[in-house]
């Protein structure tokens, strides 16, 4: 049980850094994804394809 919690916490931290790194790289393009609990959980549960889909949704909507 502790190992599952540790792995999920590790994924949350990695997804936070992934979103932060993406936002630093995407600042000149003005395609910034906000870092909040919904985006962090989405990227931590679904992985890198979720980040790509969030970028695609952001481009389509805005």
Secondary structure, DSSP 8 states (H G I E B T S, - for coil): -HHHHHHHHHHHHHHHHHHHHHHHHHTTTT-----SHHHHHHHHHH-HHHHHHHHHHHHHH-
